[in-house]
């Protein structure tokens, strides 16, 4: 029997949570596929995010690289910080000896440390989220990108590059696994007649977080029939806002709460925008400047497709003006439909399958995909995932000639007699 497949995910240098969220989404689904075909594996995530608990929440071990924000707070000279961070990455790669390295966005790493360290790794996969043109055209970016065997580009409307495989948006959660909006609103104690706004600038580490928090407070004071789900993010370290019409969220389950919103008021980060699209939630967009992420282009694309409108700031007068685009029922319905057409399905499982193609034979991987796609929807609805997947893998292992439909039928029959463990479901999904 082969040894465990060693997989390292690299999600370093994100100001928000996008890098770590995409990485977690793909690694979780790689685990499903490997579990389905009974392939042993060991996964770790390398991240500089101060929200590394997100990986733990989804059953993944995280190796923490110091973040730039933490280094600045500790008054660490940049040269010293860079040396420490590079050494942490190199040591982690040497210790784990990965068979597969999965990197998000930056092929040369946050500190230029990856090119000299990865040429001996057998399988290298890059999730190449769109970056600003001047970054993508740089010689160092192109050279580092060429070192990867597989390049996956989560599409945002543009065709994939010649060296890449184009896939759709990657989300951490499938919409089928979320609680209904009415249930979430009831659990949050939101009055039935209130409009619900999801208010966010990302992971909470942005310098504009104070502006957004102040705008939210002003909004509920001038609009009494609004409740704001204020997604401050796990990186936010400021004070809570004490107001009966504000629900402050600092954790890692933001998409669960996003499902309760009628409208999102948000920066134009990759994750939040595409999660809103998946849920059909129109957006008031306040794009922010980022080092590599072109939020302004993403925001304009949402406006062009009728899924969002632009606001100059998080101030109530600017937000209310932008909300006029969705003022009547027909306009709101059209915007909701337009959003859904931009993110019709979660492609995290597709990304996971492409990433594993050099590690698992094609027939086995294709069968594992079929098993996950066929079994998961009904098992999620029953709260019996991923336990059902492990039982299906055992059936497949004992009877390798069974077709997927027969395996699924056996598991469904078993689960008709046994209830699922919701606590385990919530932890692993």
TAGI-V167025 format. One record per run of one state. SS is the DSSP state (~ for helix, > for strand, _ for the rest). FROM is the first residue (numbers start at 0). TO is the last residue. Records with the same first field share a line. If there is no record, write none. Layout:
SS->FROM-TO / FROM-TO
This chain:
_->0-3 / 11-16 / 36-39 / 47-51 / 57-59 / 64-66 / 73-76 / 96-98 / 104-121 / 127-131 / 136-137 / 145-148 / 154-163 / 167-173 / 177-179 / 187-193 / 200-207 / 222-224 / 231-244 / 249-252 / 258-261 / 266-268 / 279-281 / 285-293 / 304-306 / 310-314 / 326-327 / 342-346 / 356-360 / 382-385 / 398-402 / 415-420 / 428-428
>->4-10 / 40-46 / 60-63 / 99-103 / 122-126 / 149-153 / 164-166 / 194-199 / 225-230 / 245-248 / 262-265 / 282-284 / 307-309
~->17-35 / 52-56 / 67-72 / 77-95 / 132-135 / 138-144 / 174-176 / 180-186 / 208-221 / 253-257 / 269-278 / 294-303 / 315-325 / 328-341 / 347-355 / 361-381 / 386-397 / 403-414 / 421-427
